[in-house]
């Protein structure tokens, strides 16, 4: 089969039928030829007004037989039952489900009620898994976030941020004192890092914690308005404690008077445990109504000489003795800072993983609606599904493939993170830090764009609040900013790649995720093969070796050229100026690397799948993901003759054909996400088509 000649003609059937009625010989010949490609055992299609529907029927004969239960079991893995507990509990408590119309204050109280009920009545307590079994924790967090994104963030603030800071930055005495209260939500808390003037630049934080040698206390101060803690989740209404990040200042006997030991974390009570009144010296203001996530009570905190015991310093990486002496196993401020932030990387892991959950919801709603909705068709014949239009397939099928790719990539990230927490292996720590930064940035950016595309793909009905796209889009939007601005995180990935590049040429050992650079950089140094650059056969284009080599070649080329440009510009602009001059190049490099990692993980997931029908379906969408990504950056490959013009054309046409093939199993693929209808909630996204319009009518009163 020659893929360059396969193109599903479903984008404008009315226009095609009108053309065919002119008896143009090229049209007759083209349809006959396409029919033979799709099913060579069948005779040519007759030239009648039902060509289009016969063509669709002919192509459908090659449809994969996908076992949704087997695929779902493989997708959801060993924590499926844990997620089902969450779903079952909230299905049994309909009064806890978030309504379409709800005020900010009501939504905040509902989220707190949801959290308390799940923990105290449902017996679902995720806190112990934050360190012991992160995969189980993230599975619970994904299920909760799919129910209501605000609820998911509320849970994350309590357990991953506030609770996680105590577990990861504190020592045994902190865990013994606070674990049970955090677990039961008796100690609701905050994570007070961001300030009005500083977000991504954590080292620039200006809140100070000065040690008072006489009283054995730290004094927490907000030195000016720019240092007010801002956007602090749980602070405005519910929080009783806060992990406050501040510069640790120690008194000295020299002329400076104090010594800055760098940013450390401190447990600061902010409200009375009994009366819930704000404690002396602390001022709390409400950040107010937001674009989204209004179930989370974000607030601002100002500290005026607030005294806390010395033991409230989370002292895993640095401690202060009773006589004011500072000790640490790490010799410098920068190393202590890196270790501190490294322990907080779980937040990025969780956001990437949760973002995929939100993408699954949006894709499921959009595809089920596209299968249901019928518009236009051949003259005097029934209307056809809007997913039969090539333009609609182009919108949604690569997105569905990407959703699967991201699922396996973030699941692999969670597995790596879990292993890191067990072993504390230094190489794995560095690998997870860079990979979590890249995947969080790439996945959340993609999901944010896809939410708008899904809304548009559902037309006017997508604009109804009950169908969730508005709330999902608004709630998810901030995922691109918190836990690290995406542009900043991609720069971290680029910086790590450049370090690995330097190691490669110095003969050092490359980190796990970058091992492929050793071979592909050598390949890059030679010119593209003029023979393989012209191969256009389907077997070749669907070969995972070709696909992965193409991704890695692009990354290696971008890395080499970025290094050369930085070296050149540093001579005249300095290191900062050179970095800024090459910044867009570096961001493209980081994205290219992350795409290579995603594809490699997807290919491995396909190979490991035990069920043949599921493996065939995964191979199909893996090919679509890979070829769609190559086509989207075809200019890069053409510029260096890695892909010849005929091959570029074949990639484009095969991508369209694969989208057409994925369309035939789209229902099974979204059903395999196994998200219950009461969780989907959108009437147009329900699994049973016959109920969709009736429920939608009932919602507005018919």
C-alpha positions in Angstrom: 0.0 0.0 0.0 1.4 3.4 -0.9 0.4 5.8 1.9 1.1 8.9 -0.2 -2.0 8.0 -2.2 -4.3 7.4 0.8 -6.5 10.3 1.7 -9.9 9.9 3.4 -12.3 12.3 1.6 -14.8 13.2 4.3 -14.1 16.9 4.7 -16.7 18.2 2.3 -18.9 15.4 0.8 -21.5 17.7 -0.7 -18.9 19.6 -2.7 -17.4 16.3 -3.9 -20.7 14.8 -5.0 -21.4 18.0 -7.0 -18.0 17.7 -8.7 -18.7 14.0 -9.5 -22.0 14.9 -11.1 -20.0 16.8 -13.7 -18.6 13.4 -14.8 -15.0 14.8 -14.6 -12.8 11.8 -15.6 -10.1 12.7 -13.0 -12.7 12.4 -10.2 -13.9 9.1 -11.5 -10.4 7.8 -11.7 -9.3 9.1 -8.3 -12.2 7.4 -6.5 -11.7 4.1 -8.2 -8.0 4.2 -7.4 -8.6 5.1 -3.8 -11.1 2.3 -3.4 -8.6 -0.2 -4.6 -6.0 1.0 -2.1 -8.5 0.8 0.8 -9.8 -2.7 -0.2 -8.0 -4.3 -3.1 -10.4 -7.4 -3.2 -13.4 -5.2 -4.0 -14.4 -4.0 -7.4 -14.1 -0.2 -8.2 -16.8 2.0 -6.7 -19.7 2.8 -9.0 -20.1 6.4 -10.1 -23.3 7.2 -8.2 -24.5 9.8 -5.8 -23.6 7.6 -2.8 -19.8 7.4 -3.5 -19.0 9.1 -0.2 -20.9 6.7 2.0 -19.6 3.7 0.2 -16.1 4.9 0.6 -16.6 5.3 4.3 -18.0 1.8 4.5 -15.2 0.4 2.5 -12.6 2.0 4.8 -14.5 0.9 7.9 -14.0 -2.8 6.9 -10.4 -2.5 8.1 -11.4 -1.2 11.5 -9.4 -2.5 14.4 -11.2 -4.7 16.9 -10.3 -2.9 20.2 -11.1 -4.6 23.5 -12.0 -1.6 25.6 -11.8 -3.5 29.0 -8.3 -4.8 28.2 -7.1 -1.4 27.0 -8.6 0.3 30.1 -7.0 -2.2 32.4 -3.6 -1.6 30.9 -4.1 2.2 30.9 -5.3 2.6 34.5 -2.9 0.1 36.0 -2.6 -1.0 39.6 -4.2 2.0 41.2 -7.5 1.6 39.3 -9.3 0.4 42.5 -8.0 3.4 44.5 -9.6 5.7 42.0 -12.8 3.7 41.9 -13.1 4.2 45.7 -13.1 7.9 45.1 -15.7 7.7 42.4 -17.9 5.3 44.4 -17.9 7.5 47.4 -18.9 10.7 45.6 -21.5 8.9 43.5 -23.1 7.8 46.8 -23.0 11.5 48.0 -24.6 13.6 45.3 -24.9 16.6 47.6 -21.1 16.8 47.5 -21.0 17.1 43.7 -20.1 20.6 42.4 -23.1 22.3 40.8 -22.8 24.3 37.6 -23.7 27.6 39.2 -22.1 28.3 42.5 -20.7 31.4 44.2 -17.1 31.8 45.2 -17.8 31.5 48.9 -20.1 28.6 48.5 -17.5 26.8 46.3 -14.8 27.3 48.9 -16.9 25.8 51.6 -18.0 22.9 49.3 -14.3 22.1 48.5 -13.5 22.0 52.2 -16.6 19.8 52.9 -15.6 17.5 50.0 -12.1 17.1 51.5 -13.3 16.5 55.0 -16.0 14.0 53.9 -13.6 12.0 51.7 -11.0 11.7 54.5 -13.2 11.3 57.6 -16.3 9.6 56.2 -15.0 7.9 53.1 -11.8 6.7 54.8 -9.7 7.8 51.8 -6.6 9.2 53.4 -3.9 10.0 50.8 -1.3 11.7 53.0 0.6 8.6 54.0 1.2 7.9 50.3 2.9 11.3 49.6 6.3 9.8 50.5 5.6 6.0 51.0 3.8 5.4 47.6 3.6 8.5 45.4 1.9 6.6 42.6 -1.1 5.8 44.7 -1.3 9.4 46.0 -1.2 10.9 42.4 -3.9 8.4 41.3 -6.2 9.7 44.1 -5.3 13.3 43.2 -6.1 12.7 39.5 -9.6 11.2 40.4 -10.3 14.1 42.7 -9.2 16.7 40.2 -11.4 15.2 37.5 -14.4 15.6 39.8 -13.6 19.2 40.4 -10.3 20.9 39.6 -10.7 23.2 42.6 -11.1 20.2 44.9 -8.0 18.6 43.4 -5.9 21.7 44.0 -7.3 22.0 47.5 -6.2 18.5 48.2 -2.8 19.2 46.7 -2.3 22.3 48.9 -3.1 20.3 52.0 -1.2 17.1 51.4 1.4 17.7 48.7 2.5 21.3 49.5 1.8 21.9 53.2 2.0 18.3 54.2 4.8 17.5 51.7 7.0 20.4 53.0 6.7 19.0 56.5 7.6 15.4 55.4 10.3 16.3 52.9 12.0 19.4 54.5 11.4 18.5 58.2 12.8 15.8 60.4 11.4 13.1 62.7 10.2 15.6 65.3 8.1 17.5 62.8 6.6 14.3 61.4 5.7 13.1 64.8 4.1 16.4 65.8 2.2 17.3 62.6 1.5 14.1 60.7 -1.8 13.0 62.2 -3.2 16.6 62.2 -2.4 17.0 58.5 -3.7 13.6 57.6 -7.1 14.2 59.3 -7.3 17.8 58.1 -7.4 18.9 61.7 -4.3 21.0 60.8 -5.3 22.6 57.5 -2.3 24.4 56.1 -0.7 26.6 53.5 2.5 26.7 51.4 3.7 30.3 51.6 6.4 30.7 49.1 5.3 33.2 46.4 5.5 36.9 47.2 4.1 40.0 45.5 7.4 40.8 43.9 8.8 37.3 43.5 7.4 34.1 42.0 9.7 32.0 39.9 12.9 33.6 41.4 12.6 31.8 44.8 16.2 32.8 45.7 15.1 36.4 45.6 12.4 36.0 48.3 12.6 38.9 50.8 10.6 37.7 53.9 13.1 37.3 56.7 13.4 34.9 59.7 15.9 36.4 62.2 17.1 34.2 65.1 16.7 35.7 68.6 19.5 34.2 70.7 18.0 35.4 73.9 14.5 33.8 73.5 15.5 30.9 71.3 13.0 32.0 68.7 12.8 33.0 65.1 11.2 36.4 64.3 9.3 36.3 61.0 9.0 39.7 59.2 7.6 41.1 56.0 10.1 43.9 55.5 8.0 45.8 52.9 4.9 45.4 50.8 6.7 43.7 48.0 7.5 40.8 50.3 3.8 40.1 51.2 3.1 36.4 50.6 0.7 36.3 47.7 -1.7 33.7 46.1 -1.3 31.4 49.1 -3.8 28.6 48.8 -5.9 27.8 52.0 -4.8 31.2 53.5 -7.9 33.3 53.0 -10.4 31.1 54.9 -9.3 27.7 56.1 -5.6 27.5 56.9 -4.3 27.3 60.5 -0.6 26.8 59.6 1.7 27.9 56.9 5.1 26.7 55.7 6.7 30.1 55.2 9.8 30.4 53.0 12.1 33.1 54.3 15.8 34.1 54.4 17.3 32.8 57.6 19.3 35.6 59.3 21.7 34.7 62.1 23.2 37.4 64.4 27.0 37.9 64.1 29.6 39.7 66.0 31.0 41.6 63.0 29.9 45.0 61.6 27.2 43.5 59.5 25.2 42.3 62.5 23.5 39.4 60.7 24.5 36.7 58.3 22.1 35.6 55.5 22.1 31.8 55.3 19.7 31.6 52.4 16.0 30.7 52.0 14.7 28.1 54.5 11.2 26.9 55.4 9.5 27.5 58.7 6.2 26.3 60.2 4.2 29.4 61.3 0.8 29.1 63.0 -1.5 31.7 61.5 -4.9 31.1 63.2 -6.0 30.0 66.6 -6.7 26.3 66.8 -9.9 26.9 68.8 -11.4 30.2 67.7 -9.9 30.3 64.2 -9.0 34.0 64.8 -6.0 35.4 63.1 -3.0 35.3 65.5 -1.2 38.4 66.7 1.3 40.0 64.2 -0.3 38.2 61.2 -2.4 40.0 58.7 -4.5 38.0 56.2 -6.3 39.3 53.2 -8.4 37.6 50.6 -7.0 37.6 47.0 -10.7 37.6 45.8 -12.4 36.3 42.8 -10.1 34.7 40.2 -10.4 33.6 36.5 -10.8 30.1 37.8 -10.2 27.8 40.8 -12.6 29.8 42.9 -13.1 26.9 45.2 -9.6 27.5 46.5 -9.3 30.3 49.0 -6.1 32.1 47.9 -5.0 34.8 50.3 -2.1 37.2 51.1 0.0 37.1 54.3 1.9 39.8 56.1 4.1 39.1 59.1 4.9 41.8 61.7 7.6 40.4 64.2 5.8 37.0 64.5 7.7 34.8 66.9 8.0 31.1 66.5 10.0 28.4 68.4 13.4 27.5 67.0 12.1 24.0 66.5 9.7 25.3 63.8 12.6 25.5 61.4 12.2 22.6 58.9 15.8 21.5 59.4 16.5 18.6 57.1 19.1 20.5 55.1 20.2 23.1 57.7 19.8 23.7 61.5 20.4 26.3 64.1 21.6 25.2 67.6 20.5 26.9 70.9 23.6 29.0 70.9 22.9 30.3 67.3 25.4 28.1 65.4 24.4 27.0 61.9 25.1 23.5 60.7 24.4 21.7 57.4 25.6 18.7 55.5 25.6 20.8 52.4 28.4 23.4 52.3 26.9 26.3 50.3 23.7 28.3 50.1 23.2 27.2 46.5 23.5 23.5 47.3 21.0 23.8 50.2 18.6 25.8 48.0 18.9 23.1 45.2 18.3 20.3 47.7 15.2 22.2 49.2 13.6 22.7 45.8 14.5 19.2 44.7 12.4 17.8 47.5 9.4 19.9 46.3 9.5 18.6 42.7 6.5 16.4 43.5 4.2 19.4 42.9 5.3 19.5 39.3 4.9 15.8 38.9 1.4 16.1 40.3 0.5 19.0 38.0 1.7 17.2 34.8 -0.2 14.1 35.8 -3.4 16.0 36.8 -3.3 18.0 33.6 -3.5 14.8 31.6 -6.6 13.9 33.6 -8.2 17.1 32.6 -7.3 16.6 29.0 -8.9 13.2 29.1 -12.2 14.7 30.2 -12.1 17.4 27.5 -11.2 14.9 24.7 -13.8 12.5 25.8 -16.6 15.1 25.7 -15.5 16.5 22.4 -15.2 13.1 20.7 -18.4 11.6 22.0 -20.2 14.7 20.9 -18.5 14.6 17.5 -19.7 11.0 17.0 -23.2 11.9 18.0 -23.6 15.3 16.2 -24.7 15.0 12.6 -24.5 17.9 10.1 -24.9 18.0 6.3 -24.2 15.1 3.9 -24.7 14.0 0.3 -27.8 15.4 -1.4 -31.0 13.6 -0.5 -29.2 11.4 2.0 -28.9 11.2 5.7 -26.6 13.7 7.5 -23.2 12.3 8.6 -21.3 12.5 11.9 -19.2 15.6 12.2 -16.3 13.3 13.1 -16.5 12.0 9.5 -15.2 15.4 8.3 -11.5 15.4 7.7 -11.2 18.9 9.3 -12.7 17.6 12.5 -10.5 14.5 12.5 -7.5 16.8 12.1 -8.6 18.8 15.2 -9.3 15.8 17.5 -7.5 12.6 16.4 -3.9 13.9 16.9 -5.1 15.3 20.2 -6.5 11.9 21.3 -3.2 10.4 20.3 -1.3 13.0 22.3 -3.5 12.3 25.3 -2.4 8.7 25.3 1.2 9.7 24.8 1.0 12.1 27.7 -0.7 9.5 29.9 2.3 7.1 29.5 4.8 9.8 29.8 3.5 11.2 33.0 2.9 7.7 34.4 6.6 7.0 33.7 7.5 10.2 35.5 5.5 9.2 38.5 7.3 5.8 38.5 10.7 7.6 38.3 9.7 9.9 41.1 8.5 7.0 43.3 11.8 5.3 42.7 13.7 8.5 43.5 11.9 8.8 46.8 12.9 5.3 47.7 16.5 5.3 46.6 17.5 9.0 46.8 19.9 8.2 43.9 21.6 11.4 42.9 21.5 10.7 39.2 17.8 9.8 39.4 17.1 13.0 41.4 18.7 15.1 38.6 16.8 13.2 36.0 13.4 13.6 37.7 14.0 17.3 38.4 14.6 18.1 34.7 12.0 15.7 33.4 9.3 17.0 35.7 10.1 20.5 34.7 9.8 19.7 31.0 6.7 17.5 31.1 4.9 19.9 33.4 5.6 22.8 31.0 4.9 20.9 27.8 1.8 19.0 28.9 0.0 21.9 30.7 0.6 24.2 27.7 -0.8 21.6 25.3 -3.8 20.9 27.5 -4.6 24.7 27.8 -4.6 25.0 24.0 -6.6 21.8 23.6 -9.4 22.9 26.0 -10.2 25.8 23.7 -10.0 23.6 20.6 -12.4 21.1 22.2 -14.8 23.9 23.1 -14.8 25.1 19.5 -15.2 21.6 18.2 -18.5 21.3 20.0 -19.9 24.5 18.5 -22.5 26.4 20.5 -23.2 23.5 22.8 -19.6 23.6 23.9 -20.3 27.1 25.2 -22.9 25.9 27.7 -21.4 25.9 31.2 -23.1 22.5 31.9 -20.8 21.0 29.3 -17.8 22.0 31.4 -15.3 23.4 28.9 -15.5 26.9 30.4 -14.8 25.8 33.9 -12.1 23.3 32.8 -10.4 25.9 30.7 -10.5 28.6 33.4 -9.5 26.2 36.2 -6.6 24.6 34.3 -5.2 27.8 32.9 -3.1 28.6 35.9 -1.4 25.2 35.6 0.9 26.9 33.2 2.1 29.3 35.9 2.1 27.8 39.4 4.8 25.3 40.5 7.0 27.1 38.0 6.2 29.3 35.0 6.4 27.1 31.9 8.8 29.4 30.1 11.2 29.3 33.1 10.9 25.5 33.4 11.7 25.0 29.7 14.8 27.1 30.3 15.8 24.7 33.1 15.5 21.8 30.6 17.6 23.6 28.0 20.3 24.4 30.6 20.4 20.7 31.6 20.7 19.7 28.0 23.6 22.0 27.5 25.3 20.6 30.5 24.8 17.1 29.1 26.2 18.3 25.8 29.3 19.5 27.5 29.7 16.2 29.3 29.3 14.3 26.1 32.4 16.0 24.6 34.3 15.7 27.8 33.7 11.9 28.0 31.5 12.0 31.0 28.5 9.9 31.9 25.1 11.2 30.6 22.1 11.3 32.8 19.5 8.6 32.1 17.0 10.6 30.0 19.9 12.0 27.9 21.6 8.8 26.9 20.3 9.0 23.4 22.4 12.1 22.8 25.6 10.1 22.7 24.5 8.3 19.5 22.3 10.9 17.9 24.9 13.6 18.3 27.4 11.5 16.4 24.7 10.9 13.7 24.1 14.6 13.5 27.8 15.3 12.7 27.3 13.4 9.4 25.0 14.5 6.6 21.5 13.0 6.2 21.4 9.8 4.1 20.2 10.9 0.7 18.6 7.5 0.1 16.6 7.1 3.4 15.5 10.7 3.2 13.4 9.7 0.1 11.9 6.5 1.5 8.2 7.0 1.6 6.7 3.5 2.1 4.2 3.0 4.9 6.3 0.3 6.6 9.2 2.7 6.8 7.2 5.7 8.0 5.4 3.6 10.6 8.7 2.1 11.9 9.3 3.4 15.4 13.0 3.4 14.7 12.6 6.0 11.9 10.2 8.1 14.1 12.4 8.2 17.1 15.5 8.8 15.1 13.8 11.8 13.5 12.8 13.2 16.8 16.3 12.7 18.2 18.0 14.1 15.2 16.0 17.3 15.4 16.9 17.6 19.2 20.6 16.9 18.5 20.7 19.5 15.8 19.0 22.1 17.9 21.3 21.4 20.8 24.5 21.6 18.7 23.4 24.9 17.0 22.3 26.4 20.4 25.7 25.6 21.9 27.5 27.2 19.0 25.3 30.3 19.1 25.8 30.7 22.8 29.5 30.4 22.5 29.6 33.0 19.8 27.3 35.6 21.5 28.9 35.2 24.9 32.1 36.8 23.6 30.3 40.1 23.0 27.1 40.0 25.1 28.2 38.0 28.2 26.5 34.9 29.4 23.2 36.5 30.4 23.0 38.5 27.1 23.8 35.5 25.0 21.2 33.4 26.8 18.6 36.1 26.1 19.6 36.4 22.5 19.2 32.7 22.0 16.1 32.2 24.3 13.5 31.2 21.6 16.0 28.8 20.2 16.5 27.3 23.7 12.8 27.0 24.3 12.4 25.1 21.0 15.3 22.8 22.0 13.6 22.0 25.3 10.3 21.2 23.7 11.9 19.0 21.1 13.7 17.1 23.8 10.5 16.5 25.8 8.7 15.3 22.6 11.5 12.8 22.1 11.1 11.5 25.7 7.3 11.3 25.3 7.6 9.3 22.0 10.2 7.0 23.5 8.0 6.3 26.5 5.0 5.7 24.2 6.9 3.3 22.1 7.9 1.3 25.1 4.3 1.3 26.4 3.1 -0.1 23.1 5.7 -2.9 23.2 4.9 -3.9 26.7 1.1 -4.1 26.2 0.1 -7.8 26.7 -3.2 -7.7 24.8 -2.8 -8.0 21.0 -5.9 -5.9 20.2 -4.9 -3.1 22.6 -1.3 -3.2 21.3 -2.5 -2.8 17.8 -4.7 0.2 18.8 -1.8 1.8 20.7 0.5 1.3 17.8 -1.9 3.1 15.5 -2.2 6.1 17.8 1.5 6.1 18.6 2.2 6.3 14.8 -0.3 9.2 14.5 1.4 11.0 17.4 4.8 10.6 15.9 4.0 11.5 12.3 1.8 14.4 13.3 4.6 15.9 15.3 7.1 15.4 12.4 4.7 17.0 10.0 4.1 20.0 12.3 7.8 20.8 12.2 8.4 19.5 8.6 10.2 22.8 7.7 13.1 21.9 10.1 13.5 18.4 8.4 13.2 19.9 4.9 15.7 22.6 5.6 18.5 20.1 6.3 17.3 17.5 3.7 16.5 15.0 6.4 13.2 14.5 4.6 12.9 14.9 0.8 9.8 16.6 -0.8 8.2 13.3 -1.8 8.7 11.9 1.7 7.2 15.0 3.3 4.2 14.6 1.1 3.9 11.0 2.1 4.1 11.8 5.8 1.3 14.4 5.4 -1.0 12.0 3.6 -0.3 9.1 5.9 -1.0 11.4 8.9 -4.4 12.2 7.4 -5.1 8.5 6.8 -4.1 7.5 10.3 -6.4 10.2 11.7 -9.1 8.6 9.6 -8.3 5.2 11.0 -8.2 6.4 14.6 -11.6 8.0 14.0 -13.0 4.5 13.4 -12.0 3.4 17.0 -12.3 6.8 18.7 -15.2 5.7 20.8 -13.4 2.7 22.1 -10.3 4.8 22.8 -12.1 7.4 24.9 -14.2 4.7 26.6 -10.9 3.1 27.7 -10.2 6.1 29.9 -13.0 4.6 32.0 -14.3 7.9 33.4 -17.9 7.4 34.8 -20.7 9.5 33.4 -21.4 11.2 36.7 -17.8 12.4 36.7 -17.9 13.5 33.1 -21.1 15.4 34.0 -21.4 17.2 30.6 -24.6 16.0 28.9 -23.0 16.1 25.5 -20.2 13.8 26.7 -22.2 11.0 28.2 -21.3 7.4 27.2 -24.9 6.5 26.2 -25.8 8.6 23.1 -29.6 8.2 23.4 -29.6 10.0 26.7 -27.5 13.0 25.6 -30.1 15.4 24.1 -32.9 14.4 26.6 -30.7 15.2 29.6 -29.5 18.4 27.9 -33.2 19.5 27.3 -34.1 18.6 30.9 -31.2 20.8 32.2 -32.8 23.9 30.8 -36.4 22.9 31.7 -37.9 21.0 28.8 
